[in-house]
Amino acid sequence: MNGPPVVDARGTRCPVPVIRLARAARGLPSGSTVVLLADDDAAWSDVPAWARMKGHEVTLLQDDGWTEFRVLLGEPRTERGHADSST
Amino acid sequence: MARPPFDPPGTGLLDAARGPLHPVAGRTLEAGLAAAWADPGGLHPPGRRARALLDTAREVLADALGVRPAELSLHPSAQGALEVGLAGLRHARRRTGPTVVAGAAERSVLLLAPGVQDPVPVDRTGRVDTTAYAAALAGDQVAAAVLQTANGEVGTRQPVAHVAALAAARDVPLLLDATASLGRDLHGIPDGAGSVLVADAASFGGPPLGLLAVRTGTRWGLPRPRREAEQGREHAAPWVPLALAAAEAWRQTAVDAAAEERTARALVDRVRRAAAAVPDVEVVGDADDRLPHVVTFSVLYADGEVLLEELARRGLFVASGSACTSSALRPSHVLAAMGVLTHGNVRVTLPLGSVSPTRDDDVDRLCRELPDAVAAVRRRLGTDDL
């Protein structure tokens, strides 16, 4: 099994998909890939927003009734709040 | 008067999108029950008295919007006023085309109106993209355009003067939605901007009451059958005590509007700083070019509903744009359009200081309790290790 870890969060609602994705990504080195499957509408905005806050890159693949989010992990960031979302 | 006709506003109120009535407006409402209960269309003395009082209220409310009384109609809700205001523009220009240009962060009632197809994108702060807006206005079937003066969910002001100039250059009538800002933001409506203006008396301490102004010279009309009341825009005359209370709320809040705006702005700045200091919290909306009294932030790895309950347990009452709260099936379209986190969302809409005397303390308490409340929610959800 050499594929990236896959989190199947279909059938769960916010904030569960992002939480499970973050848990799967925890401890993995930068450059790793994690895949999330989700069918909650909120994941569309929340997964990219989480990735932006954490310095990861995400690509979306639409399937029938659900979405595959492919996340390429960036360098770990210190956990600080963000005063301005435009930065 | 023996006692005020309402309970004192509860402490901890930080969700005043529909706040308590201004106390003086509350007394006016009670007086109106006795003096202005009649249908203002009635030809008997009570009807004539109600009509005279309604005329006075209309003058005050027209002044609030900077329009003439004959241009103003009163509606049961702000949403209804928005819907009618847009429908009249669209119907009058039906030979030009069906399309309505609207930003992606407009209120749902406008985005769901006929003619709105591809909303103009907003940036990360919720501000509409003026280049894309100009391109949309250049379409050849554009009946009307709409723009909020500022967003009531995240506070960001819109480029009103710029968009008004773009619309005027194309001869497209513009509806300005000031339902979140009138009476709170002194820079709400630039002089003469917009063909149609809509506001809500609830934004300045009045009862929920839709205010719709159609400027003279605007091509505006509804399909038949003709409506009998309120300049042909409503099915029935408003309940006059509500109009009186709305006018009184305006008189009261207009007195110290500048000081109120400064105070609210400083309080929101404190909330923004306190929230930003909590790990993995993103404060959204423009930090400076914004409504004075609105702030929104999103807490990563937290559930909006649980956060609201946790803060309510501590006597702090806030709102949320998360899908997981109330019965909403979808997250706030505003947060989604901005590309910010929709879960764990907390929205503070400060009441007027004259409506909630404990406001400063409530803000203090929110700033103090927030880090611990967030930590408690994350512990409960088992996400405090993330």
Interface residues (C-beta under 8 A of the other chain):
Chain A: R13 C14 P15 V18 I19 A22 R23 R26 D40 D41 A42 W44 S45 D46 P48 A49 W50 R52 M53 E79 R80 G81 H82 A83 D84 S85 S86
Chain B: D123 R124 T125 R272 R273 A275 A276 A277 V278 P279 D280 V281 E282 V283 V284 G285 D286 A287 S298 L300 Y301 A302 D303 S322 A323 C324 L329 R330 P331 L335 A336 M338 G339 V340 L341 T342 H343 G344 L381 T383 L386
